[in-house]
C-alpha cells in the first residue's frame, strides 16, 4: 500500500510541472545566391517581423537580430513552459535572437539559421519571487527560422 501511495504522489508531482520545451535544431540549407544577397534578403525579412538587425562580422556574411517583447508579445516565435495565461506571463520578457550565417559555396551559399530565447521576469525584481534570466523557460518555436529560410530561398 505504501509503495502504491508513493508512486501516486510521484506521478501527481510530475504532472504538476510543465514540460520543458526543447529548442529546434539550427536550420542548414544551400541557396543559389551569393552571401551578400542572402544577408540582404534576410535583413529585410527580419526587419519586417519587428527584429532589430545588426551585422555580425566585417565581411557581411553573418547577421544577428533580436526582438524584445513583454508578456505574450513574442508568442508567434517562442514556445514556453508556462501556460499562456499564467500569472508570471504578465511579468515575463522574452528576447528572441536569430543568428544567420551565409558562407560562399559551390554555385551559391551555405546558410545556417539558429534561434535562441532569453527569458526574464523584471516585474518580480526586488520581491521574493525574483528569478534570474534564463534560456530554458521559453525556447524558439522554429517559426521565424523557417520564415527566414523561405524568404532567402
N, C-alpha and C positions, 0 to 999 in steps of 0.2 A: 504494500500500500504506500509506504514511504517513497519507494522508487517511482511509482506512478505519479504521485503528487509532485515530486521533484521534476520529473520530466514535463509535466503540465505547466509548472511555473516557468521553467526554462523556455518552453515553446511560446508561452504568453509574452515573456520578456522580449524574445526575439521578434515577435510580431509587432511589438510596440515601437521598435526602432525603424525609422525609414531606411529603405535600401540606399546604399552608397552608389551614386551614379558613376558610371565608367566613361571616361573621355574617349572619343573616337581616335583611331589611328590617323596619323598625318596622311593627306592625300598626295599621291605622286602621279604625275601624268606627263606626257610628251605632247607639245603643241608645235605647229609648223612655223610659228612666228619667232623672230629673234627676241632676246630678253627685253630690250627697251620697249618694244611694242606690247609685250606681255605685262610688264610693270605698269605701263601707261593705262591699259585697259583695266587692270586690277585696281589701280588707284581710283579710277572713275567709279567702278562698281562699289568699292568700299565707301567712298565719299557719299555716294547715293544712298547707302544704307545707314548713314549717320556716323560713320567712323572717322576719326582723325588719323590721317596717314602721314608717316614720316619715312624718309629714305633710310634704309638700314646700312648702306655701305657707300663708299665713294665712287664705285663704278656702275652704280644703278642696276644691280642685279637682285637686290632684296629690298623689301619694304616691310614695315610693321605698322599696324593700325590698331587703334583701341577705341572702345566705346564704353563710357561710364554711364550707368543708369541706376536709379533707386527703385526699390520695390520690385515690381514685375516688369520694369521697363525694358529689360533685355530678354524677355521670355521667348521671343522668336529665335534666339540664338543659344540659349542655355537650357540645361536640364539640372534641376536642383533636388536635393534630398528632402527639403521641407515642402509640405503641400502649399499650393498657390495662395491659400487664404490663411496660412499660419500667422500667428501674431508677430513672429520675428521678421516676416517678409516686409512689413512696413518699415522696419529699421535696417533692411539689407541694402547694400550697394554691390553691384556686380560690375567688374571691368572685364570686358571681352577683348582679348588681344588676338589678332590674326597676323601670323608671320608668313610671308611668301618669298620664295627664292626661285629665280629663273636662271639656270645656267645654260650657256651655249651648248648645243648638242648637234649631232648629225641632222641637218635639214630642220633646224628649229631650236627648241628649248626644252630642257627637262625642268619641270616645275614641282616644287614641294610646297604644300599649304598645310599649316598647322595652327590650330586654335587652342587657346587656354583661357581660363577664367579665374579671376581673383575675387573672392567674396569677403566683404567686411560688414560690420554692423555698427556704424557710427552712432546710431540712436541709443546704444547701450553704454557708450563711453562714460566712465565715472560711476557706473552702477555695479551691483553685484553680478549682473548678467553680462558684463563686458566680456567679449570674446576677441581673440586676436584674428586678424585677417588670415584666410586660408585658401587653399587651392582644391579643396575636396567637397565643400558643401554644394557648390554648383560647378558643372563642367560644360564644355562646349557640346551642343547638340549635334554639331556637324552641319547644320543648315547653312551657315554663312560660308563655310569652306566649300560646300557643294555649289552654292550660288556663285561663288567666285570661280570655281572650276568651269562652270557653264559659261561664265562671262568671258573667259580667256580662250576658250576653245575656238 
